[in-house]
Amino acid sequence: MVEKSLNELAEFTGGRVKGDGSVLISGVASLKDARPGSLSFFVDRRFEGELAVTKASALIVDKPTSLFGGPQLAAENPLLAFAKIATLFAPPPKRYPGVSDDASVDGTAELGSDISIYPGVFVGARAKIGDRVILYPGVFVGERASIGSDTLVYPNVTIMNGVEIGSRVILHAGVVLGSDGFGFVRDGASSFKIPQLGTVRIEDDVEIGANCCIDRAAFGETVIGRGVKMDNLIQVGHNVVIGQDSILVAQVGISGSVRVGRQVVLGGQVGIADHLEIGDRAMVGSQSGIAKSVPPGDVVSGTPAIPHRRWLRASSLTARLPDLVDRIKKLERGFAELRAAVRHEDKERKV
């Protein structure tokens, strides 16, 4: 069991300790689930009531609180500090010792050192597997595909022919890389398939959530840039380029040939039409429909997307629409009655 003193954790994260820094920490947990030896996290004042009953041995905080009597580690970014500390106690991925006899590995494949290939894995001709790569059961690696060092591929991931994956990539269960892009041309009443001749390139330090699908390019590459983090159930169309360090939340759908800039955030269920550009550091609110390009740094929401603050005003009026319609109808009736009364007075004057 790993144990670290609170002083050691403070040094690791650049924080400062208030109280007994020699207390030993053996894991992390929520305030509710913490046990002696646990380090917990507190910045949200809504959970102040749990401080009196938590069994945590210490807290990570943004600033020390008098509501907790034990030692505290104050950090400039407490959530980041908590995440870093959690990596010290997270169990490493389980490894198969070498290459299973029940895996199918082509003799022309290049295998790095200290790799772990579970039973039921398929590795095609001339594929390249880097050092310390882990391939869980059911993984398919196509011909000429390449996987960089220290990459973790969970069960039932499909890596099609020619796909390139960088180092320290995490592919969660059910990911499909390099399926054909959705390319068809109408031939009368039928659809004629356009061959998808390109590939997919995943750069270093990318994490792709479960059951995501990233299509190969019609020509050239579909590219997921360094440090991109993708949630589950995301569709990326052919020839899309996603810039470095962007974040895509669950159920995002990106049509073909879209260019997403660096450090972009796409909320859940965002849909983007084809051949658009999302500028660097733009943010798109959940369930938004993007029908035109978004300039760098803009924050938009809604369908069709508009500036976020304007969308907040518009959406706040939605619940009031029935009342507003009733008021308008009353005003119209009142105006009609007033106009009728004025006409009646005019007739009487003429008489």
N, C-alpha and C positions, 0 to 999 in steps of 0.2 A: 504494500500500500504506500502510495506517495504521500509524504507529509512535508509541508513547507511552513516556516514561521511567517507571521504577518509582516515582520521586518523584511524578510526575503521577498515576499510578494510586493511590498512597497517599492523595493529597489528594482524589481522586475518591471514594474509599471510606471515608475517615476512619481509615485504618490507619497503621501506622508502619513505617519501613524499617530493617532491620538490614543493613549492608553498603553496597555501591555503588548508590546510588539513581539514578545517571545511566544505568544500563544500559537499552538500548532494547528494548521489547517489541513484537512484531508480530503476536502471536496467542496463543491459549490451547490447551492440549493436556493429555492425561493424562501421567503420569510415563513411561509406556512409549513413547508416541508423540511425546513432545516433541522439538523440534529447537532449535538455537541461535536465539534470538529468541522462544522460547515461554515463557509463564508457566504453571506447573503448580500443582497443588493437593495439599496433604498434611495430613491430620489423622488418618487411620486407621493405627494402628501396625502393622497387618498388612502394610503395603506399605513398611516400612522398608528392605527389601532392594533395592527399586527406586531408592532415593535415591542409591546408590553408582554406578549405571549410567545414570541419566537424563541426557539432554542439555539439559534445560531451563535457560534462562538465569536464572530466578528462581522462587521458590516463594511461594504464599500459604499461611500457616500460622496456627494459633491461638496458638502460641508458638514462638519460634525453636528450631530443632533443630541440634545439632552434627553431625548425620549428613549434612548438605548444606553444601558449601563456598561456594556462591554466595550472592547477596543474597536476602533474604527479606522479604516483606510480611506483618506480623503484623496480624490483624484480629480484632475481638471475635466476629464471625460470619463465619468464612472462607468458608463455602459461599455466603453472600449476597454477599460481596465478589467472589468468583469469578464469580457469575452477572452481577453488574453490569458487571464488566470485560468479560465475554464479549459483552455487548451492543455494546461499542465496536468489536469486530472482526467481528461477525456481518454478513454481506452483506445489504443491504436487499432486500426483495422486488422481483422484476423487474416493471417496469411496461410496459403497452402505451401507446404515445403517443396518448392521447385515446380516442375512441370508434371502434371498428372498424366499417368498412362492412359487415362480415359479422356484426355483432351486430344483434339485432332489438330496437329501443328504441321504445316507443310515443311518439307525438308529444306526448301529455299528461303524460309523465313529467317530473319536475323533477330536473335534473342539476346538481350542485354544480361547483365549480371544481377544476381539476387532477385530474379523475377518470381512471381507467384501466379501460376496458371492452374485454376481449379478444373475438376472434371466437367466435361460438357462444353468446354470452350473450343471454338474453331478459329484457327489462324491460317489465312490464305497464303498463296504463293507470293514471295518477295515482300511480304509484310515486314515491318521493322518495329520491334518492341524494345523500348528503352530500359535502362537500369531501374530496378526496384518497382517496376510496374506490377499492379495486382489486377488480374482479370477473374472476376467471379463467374460461377456457373452460368451457362447460357449465352455468354458473350460471343458475338460473331465479329471477326476482324477480316475484312475483305482483302483481295489481292492489292498489293502495292500500298496499302494503308500504313501509316506510321503513327506511333504513339511515343511521346517524349517521356523522359525519366520522371519517376515519382508520381505518375498518374494513377488514379484509382478509378476502376471501371466496375460498377455494380452489376448485379445479375440482369441478364436478358437485354443488354445494350447491343445495338446493331451499328457497326461501323462499316459502311459500304466501301467498295473499291476506290482506292486512291485518296481517301480522306486523310488529312494531316491534322494531328493533335499534338499540341505543345506539351511542355513539362508542368507538373504539379496541377494538372487538370483533374476535376472530379466530375464524373458522369454518373448520375443516379439511375436507378432501375428503369428500364424501358425506353431510354433515349434512343432515337434513330437519327443518325448522321449520314447525310448523303443520299437520301431517297430522292427520286426524280422530282424536279420542280414541276409545278402545275402549268405546263406549257402545251397549248393546243391552238390550232387554227381551224376555222370553220371551213368545211368542204360541203357546200350545200347544206343539207339538214344534219350532217354528221360532223364529228370533231376529229381532226387529223393530228396525231401526236407529234410534237416537236422534240427531237432527240435532245436529251439533257447531257451535254458533253463535258461540262465543267466539273468542279469538285467543291469540297468544303474545307476550310482551314480554321482550326480552333487554336488561338494563340495561348501563351502561358497563363497560368493562374486563373483560368476560367472555371466556374462551377455551373453545371447545367442540371436543372431539377428533373424529377421523374417524368417520364412520358412526354418529353419535349421532342419536337421534330424539326430538323433543320435541313432544308432541301439543297441539293447540289445545284450549282449554277448551270444555266443553259450553255454559257461559254465563260471561261475564267473561273472566278472563285466566289463562293459565299463565305464571308469572313466574320468571325466573332473575335473581337479585339481583346487584347490582354486585360485581365482583371475583370471581365464582364461577369456578372452574377445573374443567373436566370432561375426563376421559380419554376414550379411544376406546370405542365400542360401548356406549353408555349409553342406556337407555330411561326417559323421563320421561312419566308419564301426564297425562291432562287435569286441569286445575285445580290442579296441584301448584304450590307456592310454595317456592323455595329461597332462603334468606337470604344476605345479603352475605358474601363471602369464604369461603364453604364450598368444600370439596374433595371431588370424587367420583372414585373410581378406577374402572378399566375394568370393564365388564359389570355395573354397578349397575342394578337395575331398581326403579323407584318407581311404585307403583300410584296410581290417581287420588285427588285431593283430599288428598294428604299435604302437611303443612307441615313443612319442614326449616328449622331456625333458623339463626342467624348462626354463622360459623366452625365449622361442623360438618364432621367428617371421616368419610366413608363408604368403607370399604375395598373391595377388588375383589370383585365378585360378591355384594354385599349385596342382599338382596331385602326390600322394605318393603310390607306389606299396606296396603290403601286406608284413607283417613280417619284416619291416625295422625299424631302430632306427634313430631318429633325436636327436643329442646330445644337452645338455644344452646350451642355449644362441646361438644356430645356427640361421642363417638367410637364408631364401630361397626367391629368387627374383620371381616376378610375372610371371605366365604362365610357371613355371619350371616343368619339369617332373623328379621325383626322383625315380630312378631305383636301387639305392644302398644306404646303410646307410650313414648318414652325421655325421662326428665327431663333438664333442663339440666345439662350438665357430667358426666353419667354416661359410663362407658366399659363397653361391653358386647360380648359375642362369643357365637357359637354359634347353634344352631337347636333350639328357640326361644332367643332371646338371653337371656343371664344376665350378671351382673357379670363383667367380664373376668378378674379374679383367680380367681374361682370356676371359670370355664370352663377356665383354665389347669390348675387342680388336677384337674378332671374329665377333661380331655383327656390329661393325663399318665398317668392310670390306664388308659386304653384299651388300650395295649399289654400291660398286666399282667392284663387280664381273664381270658384262658385259664388262667393260673397261679392266679389267685384262685378261679376256678370249681373247679379241681382241688383246691385246699386246702379249699374248702367241702365238696366231695363227700367228701374224706377225713375231715373233721370229722364229717360226718353219719354216715358208716359207723362211725367210732369211737364216736359217741354211741349209735348203734343197738346196737352190740356191748356197750357198757357197760350200757345199759338191759336188754338180754337177760340179761346176767350177773347183774344185781341181781334180776331177776324169778326166775332160777333159784335164787339163794340164798334168796329169800323162800319159795319152794316147799319147799326142803329143810328150812328151819326149821319150817315147819308140819307136815312129816312127822315 
